Amino acid sequence: MDSHDLTPEQLHALTERLVATLGYLSRLQARMEHEGFPPRDRLFRATCEAQASMQALVCELRALSCPGVMGRRG
């Protein structure tokens, strides 16, 4: 089994759960920026990396949801 074997329902459920976490990470990052965390702060950098990784994961899940685009197996 690999990512192409996930059903549309599984992809949708995964995406919905992760979108909430992505929103949280995005708000946390914005709050840290607003509070003046320096760009080299380890916690700020880890937050930015987590947000970027979560964004990439959500984008990949959404792409997999489009059968014609990614060639999902039937």
C-alpha positions, 0 to 999 in steps of 0.5 A: 500500500502507498499514498495512491491507494488511499480512498477519497474518503480517507484523503478527505478525513486526513486533510480535514484533521490536518487543516486544523493543525495547519491553522493553529501553526499559522496563527502561532507563527503570526503571533510569534512574529507579532511578539517580536521573536527573533528570526534565529530563535530556535522555537520560532524557527521550529514553528516556521519549519513545522508550519511549512511542512504541514502546508506541504503535507496538506497540499500533497493530500489535496493533490492526491484527491485529484485523480486526473492530476496525480494518476491515482489508482482506481 
